[in-house]
C-alpha cells in the first residue's frame, strides 16, 4: 500500500496532463493576422515596448488558430545598411523591444498555460549586429560602438563588414511572452528595485518613449509599473533561447484572462549566450499556432518548451571549442561582481563555483583564437561569437572550477 500511494501523485499528474487542453475543431480553425503598420512602433496600434496587464489586446484568436505576427527588429528600425558606429552610440535604448500584440486567446484564464507552436519564420532582407557601449557580456573590454550589417536570405547571412563569413539561417523569436498579472508585475518590480538599490545592473521602468503612451508613457496610467522588456521573467519575454525555432512548442504560464501573447525581437541566427548583446536582428513574419492547456500553470510556473529533432539540426557539422574556468586577473573585479564584496573578490585569481566567470574565460579564449587564426578584428570576433558561438555549461561539480565551453560552428567560414 505504501509503495502504491507513493506513486499516486505522479499518476494523478499524468492523468491530469492527458486531460489538459481546450480542444478546437480543426475544421473551425482560422488564420488571424496582426501585421506591422507604420515605420515605427509608435505608429502602430498593435505595437508596444513594455510589459503590463493593462495593455489592451490588438487581436483575438481561438485555440487551434494560426496567428501571423508582423514583427520589428529590436531597436525599432534605428539601423539601416548605411548606419555607422556613431549611429550605435546614439541609439535610443528606451525603444527596445517593439512587440506585436497582445493577442487575446479565447477560453484562456489565469492559471492555464498557453502552448505556442512556432511555425514559419520569414526573415527580412536586412539585419544587423551591434556592440552598444556599456551593454553586453564583455562590456568592460569592448567599450567602443560597432556594427555589422547583414544581407539576409532564407538560407544564410553575409556581410561586407565580415568578409568570408556566412551564417546559416536558424530563425527564432528572441522575445515572446504573455502579460504578467497585477500581482506578478508588483513582485517583478519589487525584486528588481531591491537589486538596483543593492547596486545590481537593472533597467527600471522608464516612461520616456514607452508604448502604449496611455498606459506606460510619461502621463500613462501605469507609468511606474510598466516593466522593461530587456530581462526575461516568468512570463517569458526576452529569453533569447535559440532552440525556440520552427516546430518547437513553447509553454507559457497565463497570468491574466486571454493570456495576452506578444512577439518581437526575432533573430536570424544567434549563438547560445548572445554575448555582444545582440544577435542578427531583423524584421520578420512569424506564424504560430496557439492552444490552451487548462490549469497547467500550477506546474509550469515559468517557460518550458518541447519539440522533436530540431535541436540536432542546430548543431554544427564541424566545430572548434575552448574551455573556460572561473579564473581572472588578480586585482580585477568583473562587471558582474562589482555590486558584491569587491574587497574580497578583487585580489583573488580564482573564484569558487562561478559559471559566469568560467563563461567569460572561455569566451575570451575563443575571441583570441578567432583573432589569431581567422585574422578577425577583436570587434568582429566578439560579434561572431554573439551570432555563431554556443556557450555550454560543461561541469557544475568539480569545485572550485566549474567549466564552460564555447563551441564555434566552423561552417561559417568559406575556408
Secondary structure, DSSP 8 states (H G I E B T S, - for coil): -HHHHHHHHHHHHHHHHHT--B---GGG--EEEE---SSSGGG-TTEESEE-TTS--SEEE-TT-EEEEEE--TTSS---TT--HHHHHT--GGG---EEEEEEETT--TT-EEEEEEEEEEEEEEEEEEE-TT-STTTTT--S-EEEEEEE-SSEEE-TTSTTB-EE---EEEEEEE---HHHHHHHHHHHHHHHHTT--------TT-SSHHHHSTT-TTTTT-EESSS-BTTEES---TT--TT-EEEEE--STTEEEEEEEEES---TT-TTS--SEEEEEEEEEEEEETTGGGT--S-EEE-SSHHHHHS-SSEEEEEEESB--TT---GGGTTS-HHHHHT-SB-SS-HHHHHHHHHHHHHHHHHHHH---HHHHHHHHHHHEEEEEEESSSTT--EEEEEEEGGGB--
